[in-house]
């Protein structure tokens, strides 16, 4: 079984983990119908509309 010859330093270890720390929030867009913030290319969770059409029948 392979065993490391030297201890991995904290700097080297943290350099390897660094790309995961740079994750950012996804871009947000505004729903043209209700003006609420939503994820792009998805049904609006507030009014259930996508591309000007009601996709999910509202229960109200």
DOLO-874282 format. One record per residue (C-alpha): residue number from 1; x, y, z. Coordinates in Angstrom, 2 decimals, padded with zeros to 5 digits, always signed. Layout:
k,X,Y,Z
NUM,X,Y,Z
...
This chain:
k,X,Y,Z
1,+000.00,+000.00,+000.00
2,+001.32,+003.45,-000.91
3,+002.24,+005.68,+002.01
4,+003.17,+009.39,+001.72
5,+006.86,+010.07,+002.32
6,+006.29,+013.53,+003.80
7,+003.53,+015.34,+005.64
8,+001.40,+017.54,+003.37
9,+001.77,+021.13,+004.50
10,-001.28,+023.22,+005.38
11,-000.54,+025.59,+002.50
12,-000.43,+022.78,-000.07
13,-003.55,+021.19,+001.37
14,-005.44,+024.49,+001.33
15,-004.33,+025.28,-002.24
16,-005.99,+022.07,-003.34
17,-009.24,+023.03,-001.58
18,-009.25,+026.66,-002.78
19,-011.32,+026.30,-006.00
20,-014.34,+025.12,-004.02
21,-014.27,+028.28,-001.89
22,-014.67,+030.52,-004.96
23,-018.23,+029.36,-005.70
24,-020.62,+032.24,-006.24
25,-024.37,+032.63,-006.16
26,-026.21,+031.90,-009.40
27,-027.33,+034.84,-011.48
28,-030.85,+035.96,-010.66
29,-033.47,+037.43,-012.96
30,-036.76,+039.24,-012.44
31,-040.08,+037.63,-013.33
32,-041.78,+039.78,-016.00
33,-045.24,+039.00,-014.62
34,-044.92,+039.52,-010.84
35,-041.51,+041.29,-010.64
36,-040.19,+038.78,-008.07
37,-036.59,+037.55,-008.16
38,-036.22,+034.04,-009.60
39,-033.60,+031.76,-011.13
40,-033.31,+032.18,-014.90
41,-034.90,+029.56,-017.20
42,-037.12,+028.23,-014.40
43,-040.76,+028.54,-013.41
44,-041.39,+031.47,-011.09
45,-042.10,+030.07,-007.60
46,-044.37,+033.03,-006.82
47,-046.77,+033.12,-009.79
48,-046.04,+029.72,-011.48
49,-045.50,+031.34,-014.90
50,-042.76,+030.59,-017.42
51,-042.39,+032.31,-020.81
52,-045.71,+034.11,-020.36
53,-047.72,+030.92,-019.77
54,-049.01,+029.40,-016.53
55,-047.13,+026.13,-016.15
56,-048.36,+024.90,-012.78
57,-052.02,+025.45,-011.94
58,-052.23,+027.69,-008.88
59,-054.25,+026.39,-005.94
60,-055.72,+029.79,-005.02
